[in-house]
Amino acid sequence: MDCPPTPALKPFLTCLSVLLLAVPAGFAQRETVGASWLDKLHLSASGTFGRTDNISRTSHEPTRKDAETYELTLASTHSRQLSRNLLLIATAEATALAVPDYELTASNRFGGRLTLQRKFGLGAQATVLQINAAASFKDARLDDDRGWTTEAGLQLSKRVLPNLRLAANAGWLEHTARRDTFDLVQESYSAEIRWDINDRWSLAGSAGRLSGDIVANASWPIWGTMLAGGFGQTIFNYYTSRPWSTTHLYGDGWVSYNVEADVDLWSVSLGFSVNDHTSLELRKSAAFVVNRVGVTYPTDSWSLGLSHRF
């Protein structure tokens, strides 16, 4: 059963994205003659290699798929001091994701983000509040998943010691795709801790909870068993009430389906600063997904990233 596309709020989101991407240009027009806009423009690039277990987000363990991923991100950031304690940051970003084993899951993303930062007090240990809004377009290899994503969030952080930083985060995300199988509305909450071991090494960890829509996948024999009632009436009633479509993302006949779920998230990372412009990060992450009828989709991943600020 293929579900019809849901109309997207593309005119509004397009305007929002253009506004976000155009903010640096607006900053440029406001700069005084004595201060070059280019001097305040910061360019960066990062590349990440990862290995994900159960990248297919499949509940049936024997058919779960693992894969290597490659991601490249280019970003430009411009900041403007609005007052002594208030800073506005505009970022334009482009990201490319490649999954060689499952090419239909590849995507490119283009977007922008605005962040308003308020600092309460003076010095490195002052409390900092950040409020951000973002819009981006996901150019997915799979046509059904193409569409606009809007995000909003806030972060409250503080250095409780010169080398120890704590942060609390809340976020909201909506993705409006060409097919409602891939439409997402999510909210998330998390806490972070970062320990600067010395000038070069740092250790960080995070834990959080995400609630909302997620997209899972199943091979056709498993999905066919569900349609025949082989997993019980509760699962049949719930899955057939949600959007689903045959996408072939992880093999011939594979089905993608949208469910409501709660996701427990955690990660730990080790960072190394090569110099003032270049850094490395080794990260271990995990997500444990439980949908509304108790079906689980555990996912684990390792990644190694290299970042450089020009």
C-alpha positions as a LaTeX table, in Angstrom:
\begin{tabular}{lrrr}
\hline
Residue & $x$ (\AA) & $y$ (\AA) & $z$ (\AA) \\
\hline
Met1 & 0.00 & 0.00 & 0.00 \\
Asp2 & 1.51 & 3.29 & $-1.12$ \\
Cys3 & 0.30 & 6.43 & 0.67 \\
Pro4 & $-0.36$ & 9.64 & $-1.29$ \\
Pro5 & 1.99 & 12.60 & $-0.82$ \\
Thr6 & 1.15 & 15.18 & 1.83 \\
Pro7 & 1.13 & 18.84 & 0.68 \\
Ala8 & 4.19 & 20.65 & 2.07 \\
Leu9 & 4.42 & 24.20 & 3.34 \\
Lys10 & 7.08 & 24.87 & 0.75 \\
Pro11 & 6.45 & 28.56 & 0.02 \\
Phe12 & 6.78 & 29.49 & 3.70 \\
Leu13 & 9.75 & 27.22 & 4.30 \\
Thr14 & 11.50 & 28.42 & 1.15 \\
Cys15 & 11.23 & 32.01 & 2.34 \\
Leu16 & 12.52 & 31.05 & 5.77 \\
Ser17 & 15.48 & 29.18 & 4.30 \\
Val18 & 16.36 & 32.06 & 1.97 \\
Leu19 & 16.17 & 34.46 & 4.92 \\
Leu20 & 18.53 & 32.30 & 6.97 \\
Leu21 & 20.99 & 31.98 & 4.13 \\
Ala22 & 20.80 & 35.69 & 3.33 \\
Val23 & 21.54 & 36.93 & 6.85 \\
Pro24 & 25.33 & 36.98 & 6.36 \\
Ala25 & 24.83 & 39.25 & 3.35 \\
Gly26 & 22.70 & 41.54 & 5.48 \\
Phe27 & 25.45 & 41.65 & 8.05 \\
Ala28 & 27.90 & 42.62 & 5.33 \\
Gln29 & 25.89 & 45.69 & 4.37 \\
Arg30 & 25.85 & 46.85 & 8.00 \\
Glu31 & 29.59 & 46.62 & 8.61 \\
Thr32 & 31.51 & 49.88 & 8.84 \\
Val33 & 34.16 & 50.75 & 6.30 \\
Gly34 & 36.91 & 50.11 & 8.84 \\
Ala35 & 35.80 & 46.54 & 9.59 \\
Ser36 & 35.85 & 44.03 & 6.74 \\
Trp37 & 32.92 & 41.59 & 6.69 \\
Leu38 & 35.23 & 38.88 & 5.39 \\
Asp39 & 37.34 & 39.21 & 8.53 \\
Lys40 & 34.33 & 38.05 & 10.55 \\
Leu41 & 33.35 & 35.22 & 8.21 \\
His42 & 34.53 & 31.81 & 9.42 \\
Leu43 & 34.68 & 28.87 & 7.02 \\
Ser44 & 34.94 & 25.26 & 8.15 \\
Ala45 & 34.91 & 21.75 & 6.73 \\
Ser46 & 34.45 & 18.39 & 8.39 \\
Gly47 & 34.52 & 14.81 & 7.23 \\
Thr48 & 33.23 & 11.79 & 9.15 \\
Phe49 & 33.61 & 8.07 & 8.58 \\
Gly50 & 31.18 & 5.86 & 10.49 \\
Arg51 & 30.01 & 2.31 & 10.97 \\
Thr52 & 26.38 & 1.75 & 12.01 \\
Asp53 & 24.85 & $-1.49$ & 13.24 \\
Asn54 & 21.20 & $-1.86$ & 12.23 \\
Ile55 & 21.32 & 1.20 & 10.01 \\
Ser56 & 18.10 & $-0.15$ & 8.51 \\
Arg57 & 16.30 & 0.34 & 11.86 \\
Thr58 & 14.79 & $-3.13$ & 11.63 \\
Ser59 & 13.07 & $-4.99$ & 14.46 \\
His60 & 13.69 & $-8.48$ & 13.04 \\
Glu61 & 17.29 & $-9.22$ & 14.09 \\
Pro62 & 18.23 & $-11.75$ & 11.34 \\
Thr63 & 17.42 & $-9.22$ & 8.59 \\
Arg64 & 19.07 & $-6.15$ & 10.14 \\
Lys65 & 21.54 & $-4.33$ & 7.88 \\
Asp66 & 24.86 & $-2.77$ & 8.90 \\
Ala67 & 26.78 & $-0.24$ & 6.81 \\
Glu68 & 29.65 & 2.21 & 6.58 \\
Thr69 & 28.77 & 5.88 & 6.12 \\
Tyr70 & 30.71 & 8.88 & 4.82 \\
Glu71 & 29.69 & 12.46 & 5.53 \\
Leu72 & 31.17 & 15.79 & 4.37 \\
Thr73 & 30.01 & 19.16 & 5.72 \\
Leu74 & 30.97 & 22.66 & 4.57 \\
Ala75 & 29.86 & 25.66 & 6.64 \\
Ser76 & 30.23 & 29.42 & 6.80 \\
Thr77 & 29.51 & 31.30 & 10.02 \\
His78 & 29.18 & 35.02 & 10.65 \\
Ser79 & 28.58 & 36.60 & 14.06 \\
Arg80 & 27.47 & 40.07 & 15.10 \\
Gln81 & 27.68 & 41.53 & 18.62 \\
Leu82 & 24.32 & 43.18 & 19.30 \\
Ser83 & 25.24 & 44.31 & 22.81 \\
Arg84 & 27.76 & 43.47 & 25.51 \\
Asn85 & 25.99 & 40.21 & 26.41 \\
Leu86 & 24.01 & 39.48 & 23.24 \\
Leu87 & 25.46 & 37.80 & 20.14 \\
Leu88 & 23.73 & 36.85 & 16.86 \\
Ile89 & 25.25 & 34.01 & 14.82 \\
Ala90 & 24.25 & 33.11 & 11.25 \\
Thr91 & 25.37 & 29.85 & 9.65 \\
Ala92 & 24.97 & 28.49 & 6.12 \\
Glu93 & 25.70 & 24.79 & 5.72 \\
Ala94 & 25.86 & 22.06 & 3.07 \\
Thr95 & 26.16 & 18.36 & 3.95 \\
Ala96 & 26.58 & 15.28 & 1.77 \\
Leu97 & 25.92 & 11.77 & 3.12 \\
Ala98 & 27.02 & 8.65 & 1.25 \\
Val99 & 26.17 & 5.03 & 2.13 \\
Pro100 & 27.89 & 2.92 & $-0.56$ \\
Asp101 & 26.14 & $-0.33$ & 0.37 \\
Tyr102 & 22.67 & 1.24 & 0.20 \\
Glu103 & 22.82 & 4.06 & $-2.32$ \\
Leu104 & 19.14 & 4.98 & $-2.09$ \\
Thr105 & 19.74 & 6.21 & 1.48 \\
Ala106 & 22.26 & 8.85 & 0.35 \\
Ser107 & 21.32 & 12.53 & 0.58 \\
Asn108 & 22.50 & 16.12 & 0.34 \\
Arg109 & 21.25 & 18.83 & 2.68 \\
Phe110 & 21.43 & 22.63 & 2.24 \\
Gly111 & 20.28 & 25.11 & 4.84 \\
Gly112 & 20.85 & 27.88 & 7.31 \\
Arg113 & 20.63 & 28.52 & 11.02 \\
Leu114 & 20.23 & 31.58 & 13.24 \\
Thr115 & 21.42 & 31.50 & 16.85 \\
Leu116 & 20.82 & 34.19 & 19.46 \\
Gln117 & 23.21 & 33.89 & 22.39 \\
Arg118 & 22.75 & 35.61 & 25.75 \\
Lys119 & 25.55 & 35.57 & 28.31 \\
Phe120 & 24.66 & 36.11 & 31.96 \\
Gly121 & 27.67 & 37.60 & 33.68 \\
Leu122 & 31.34 & 37.96 & 32.83 \\
Gly123 & 34.15 & 35.50 & 32.34 \\
Ala124 & 34.44 & 31.96 & 31.03 \\
Gln125 & 32.22 & 30.51 & 33.77 \\
Ala126 & 29.20 & 32.70 & 33.06 \\
Thr127 & 25.90 & 30.97 & 32.22 \\
Val128 & 25.07 & 31.03 & 28.49 \\
Leu129 & 21.63 & 30.68 & 26.87 \\
Gln130 & 21.32 & 29.95 & 23.15 \\
Ile131 & 18.09 & 30.02 & 21.14 \\
Asn132 & 18.25 & 28.78 & 17.54 \\
Ala133 & 16.06 & 28.29 & 14.49 \\
Ala134 & 16.97 & 26.49 & 11.27 \\
Ala135 & 15.58 & 25.54 & 7.89 \\
Ser136 & 17.07 & 23.15 & 5.35 \\
Phe137 & 16.20 & 21.20 & 2.22 \\
Lys138 & 16.94 & 17.47 & 2.11 \\
Asp139 & 17.81 & 16.39 & $-1.41$ \\
Ala140 & 17.47 & 12.65 & $-0.83$ \\
Arg141 & 18.38 & 10.03 & $-3.44$ \\
Leu142 & 14.98 & 8.48 & $-2.72$ \\
Asp143 & 12.47 & 10.92 & $-4.15$ \\
Asp144 & 9.85 & 10.13 & $-1.47$ \\
Asp145 & 12.13 & 11.50 & 1.28 \\
Arg146 & 12.91 & 14.84 & $-0.34$ \\
Gly147 & 11.56 & 17.87 & 1.43 \\
Trp148 & 12.01 & 20.71 & 3.89 \\
Thr149 & 13.10 & 20.43 & 7.51 \\
Thr150 & 12.52 & 23.11 & 10.13 \\
Glu151 & 14.08 & 23.06 & 13.58 \\
Ala152 & 14.04 & 25.12 & 16.76 \\
Gly153 & 15.88 & 24.64 & 20.01 \\
Leu154 & 17.53 & 26.10 & 23.04 \\
Gln155 & 20.58 & 25.30 & 25.15 \\
Leu156 & 21.54 & 26.42 & 28.64 \\
Ser157 & 25.20 & 25.83 & 29.48 \\
Lys158 & 27.69 & 26.70 & 32.19 \\
Arg159 & 31.29 & 25.94 & 33.06 \\
Val160 & 31.08 & 24.78 & 36.66 \\
Leu161 & 34.88 & 24.46 & 36.70 \\
Pro162 & 37.44 & 25.95 & 34.32 \\
Asn163 & 37.72 & 22.58 & 32.56 \\
Leu164 & 34.20 & 21.16 & 33.12 \\
Arg165 & 31.12 & 22.29 & 31.16 \\
Leu166 & 27.50 & 21.21 & 31.62 \\
Ala167 & 24.64 & 21.82 & 29.20 \\
Ala168 & 20.91 & 21.11 & 28.92 \\
Asn169 & 19.15 & 21.05 & 25.54 \\
Ala170 & 15.61 & 21.02 & 24.19 \\
Gly171 & 14.72 & 20.75 & 20.51 \\
Trp172 & 11.88 & 20.44 & 18.03 \\
Leu173 & 12.04 & 19.18 & 14.43 \\
Glu174 & 9.57 & 18.82 & 11.58 \\
His175 & 10.36 & 17.23 & 8.21 \\
Thr176 & 7.76 & 17.52 & 5.44 \\
Ala177 & 8.58 & 15.01 & 2.71 \\
Arg178 & 7.03 & 14.27 & $-0.66$ \\
Arg179 & 5.44 & 11.13 & 0.78 \\
Asp180 & 3.95 & 11.02 & 4.26 \\
Thr181 & 5.87 & 7.83 & 5.08 \\
Phe182 & 8.85 & 10.12 & 5.69 \\
Asp183 & 7.08 & 13.00 & 7.45 \\
Leu184 & 8.51 & 13.59 & 10.91 \\
Val185 & 7.52 & 15.62 & 13.97 \\
Gln186 & 9.89 & 15.15 & 16.90 \\
Glu187 & 10.81 & 16.76 & 20.20 \\
Ser188 & 13.93 & 15.97 & 22.19 \\
Tyr189 & 15.63 & 16.70 & 25.51 \\
Ser190 & 19.23 & 15.97 & 26.48 \\
Ala191 & 22.04 & 16.73 & 28.91 \\
Glu192 & 25.73 & 17.03 & 28.08 \\
Ile193 & 28.99 & 17.08 & 29.99 \\
Arg194 & 32.43 & 17.98 & 28.64 \\
Trp195 & 35.75 & 17.63 & 30.43 \\
Asp196 & 38.79 & 19.40 & 28.99 \\
Ile197 & 41.52 & 17.04 & 30.13 \\
Asn198 & 44.27 & 19.37 & 28.94 \\
Asp199 & 44.95 & 21.79 & 26.08 \\
Arg200 & 44.63 & 19.00 & 23.47 \\
Trp201 & 42.39 & 16.25 & 24.84 \\
Ser202 & 38.72 & 16.39 & 25.84 \\
Leu203 & 36.11 & 13.83 & 26.89 \\
Ala204 & 32.37 & 14.40 & 26.41 \\
Gly205 & 29.15 & 12.51 & 26.95 \\
Ser206 & 25.44 & 13.04 & 26.42 \\
Ala207 & 22.16 & 11.33 & 27.23 \\
Gly208 & 18.67 & 12.22 & 26.07 \\
Arg209 & 15.17 & 11.24 & 25.05 \\
Leu210 & 13.46 & 11.83 & 21.70 \\
Ser211 & 9.71 & 11.40 & 21.17 \\
Gly212 & 7.79 & 11.52 & 17.91 \\
Asp213 & 7.76 & 9.96 & 14.46 \\
Ile214 & 10.52 & 7.70 & 13.18 \\
Val215 & 10.89 & 5.71 & 9.96 \\
Ala216 & 11.63 & 1.99 & 10.30 \\
Asn217 & 12.15 & $-0.67$ & 7.62 \\
Ala218 & 11.30 & $-4.31$ & 7.05 \\
Ser219 & 11.99 & $-6.92$ & 4.39 \\
Trp220 & 8.96 & $-7.98$ & 2.38 \\
Pro221 & 8.70 & $-11.50$ & 3.94 \\
Ile222 & 8.51 & $-9.92$ & 7.42 \\
Trp223 & 6.06 & $-7.25$ & 6.29 \\
Gly224 & 3.96 & $-9.83$ & 4.50 \\
Thr225 & 3.80 & $-11.90$ & 7.68 \\
Met226 & 2.55 & $-8.83$ & 9.54 \\
Leu227 & $-0.12$ & $-8.17$ & 6.88 \\
Ala228 & $-1.28$ & $-11.77$ & 7.24 \\
Gly229 & $-1.72$ & $-11.25$ & 10.99 \\
Gly230 & 1.28 & $-13.37$ & 11.94 \\
Phe231 & 2.43 & $-10.93$ & 14.66 \\
Gly232 & $-0.96$ & $-10.48$ & 16.27 \\
Gln233 & $-3.94$ & $-8.19$ & 15.90 \\
Thr234 & $-2.45$ & $-5.29$ & 17.91 \\
Ile235 & 0.58 & $-4.93$ & 15.64 \\
Phe236 & $-1.53$ & $-5.43$ & 12.51 \\
Asn237 & $-4.01$ & $-2.73$ & 13.52 \\
Tyr238 & $-1.32$ & $-0.21$ & 14.43 \\
Tyr239 & 1.02 & $-0.74$ & 11.46 \\
Thr240 & $-1.78$ & $-0.66$ & 8.88 \\
Ser241 & $-3.07$ & 2.60 & 10.39 \\
Arg242 & 0.28 & 4.32 & 9.78 \\
Pro243 & 1.83 & 5.48 & 6.44 \\
Trp244 & 4.02 & 2.92 & 4.66 \\
Ser245 & 5.39 & 2.29 & 1.18 \\
Thr246 & 7.65 & $-0.08$ & $-0.74$ \\
Thr247 & 10.96 & 1.78 & $-1.14$ \\
His248 & 13.64 & $-0.91$ & $-1.75$ \\
Leu249 & 16.00 & 1.08 & 0.50 \\
Tyr250 & 17.79 & $-1.98$ & 1.88 \\
Gly251 & 16.99 & $-4.55$ & $-0.79$ \\
Asp252 & 14.35 & $-5.63$ & $-3.26$ \\
Gly253 & 10.87 & $-5.38$ & $-1.83$ \\
Trp254 & 11.90 & $-3.67$ & 1.41 \\
Val255 & 9.20 & $-1.56$ & 3.03 \\
Ser256 & 9.59 & 1.73 & 4.93 \\
Tyr257 & 6.94 & 2.57 & 7.53 \\
Asn258 & 6.29 & 5.46 & 9.88 \\
Val259 & 5.63 & 4.86 & 13.59 \\
Glu260 & 5.40 & 6.90 & 16.77 \\
Ala261 & 8.16 & 6.05 & 19.21 \\
Asp262 & 10.29 & 7.02 & 22.18 \\
Val263 & 14.05 & 6.93 & 21.67 \\
Asp264 & 16.70 & 6.74 & 24.38 \\
Leu265 & 19.93 & 8.31 & 23.09 \\
Trp266 & 23.45 & 8.37 & 24.47 \\
Ser267 & 26.93 & 9.08 & 23.18 \\
Val268 & 30.50 & 9.44 & 24.40 \\
Ser269 & 33.33 & 11.08 & 22.48 \\
Leu270 & 37.05 & 11.65 & 22.77 \\
Gly271 & 38.41 & 14.78 & 21.11 \\
Phe272 & 41.96 & 15.71 & 20.16 \\
Ser273 & 43.04 & 19.18 & 19.07 \\
Val274 & 45.80 & 18.88 & 16.46 \\
Asn275 & 46.28 & 22.67 & 16.41 \\
Asp276 & 44.20 & 25.84 & 16.67 \\
His277 & 42.36 & 25.01 & 13.44 \\
Thr278 & 42.19 & 21.22 & 13.20 \\
Ser279 & 40.65 & 18.61 & 15.50 \\
Leu280 & 39.77 & 14.91 & 15.58 \\
Glu281 & 36.85 & 13.20 & 17.31 \\
Leu282 & 36.17 & 9.52 & 18.02 \\
Arg283 & 32.51 & 8.92 & 18.94 \\
Lys284 & 30.41 & 5.99 & 20.13 \\
Ser285 & 26.62 & 6.45 & 19.92 \\
Ala286 & 23.55 & 4.35 & 20.57 \\
Ala287 & 19.79 & 4.72 & 20.13 \\
Phe288 & 17.17 & 2.40 & 21.60 \\
Val289 & 13.82 & 2.89 & 19.88 \\
Val290 & 10.52 & 1.58 & 21.28 \\
Asn291 & 7.41 & 2.18 & 19.21 \\
Arg292 & 3.84 & 2.54 & 20.46 \\
Val293 & 3.17 & $-1.22$ & 20.38 \\
Gly294 & 6.40 & $-2.18$ & 22.14 \\
Val295 & 8.49 & $-3.18$ & 19.10 \\
Thr296 & 12.18 & $-2.23$ & 19.47 \\
Tyr297 & 14.88 & $-1.09$ & 17.03 \\
Pro298 & 18.33 & $-0.84$ & 18.68 \\
Thr299 & 21.06 & 1.01 & 16.77 \\
Asp300 & 24.77 & 1.41 & 17.58 \\
Ser301 & 27.45 & 3.35 & 15.74 \\
Trp302 & 31.11 & 4.33 & 15.80 \\
Ser303 & 32.49 & 7.35 & 13.95 \\
Leu304 & 35.78 & 9.18 & 13.40 \\
Gly305 & 35.61 & 12.81 & 12.37 \\
Leu306 & 38.13 & 15.40 & 11.18 \\
Ser307 & 37.28 & 19.12 & 11.37 \\
His308 & 39.19 & 22.14 & 10.09 \\
Arg309 & 38.52 & 25.87 & 10.46 \\
Phe310 & 40.01 & 28.01 & 7.71 \\
\hline
\end{tabular}
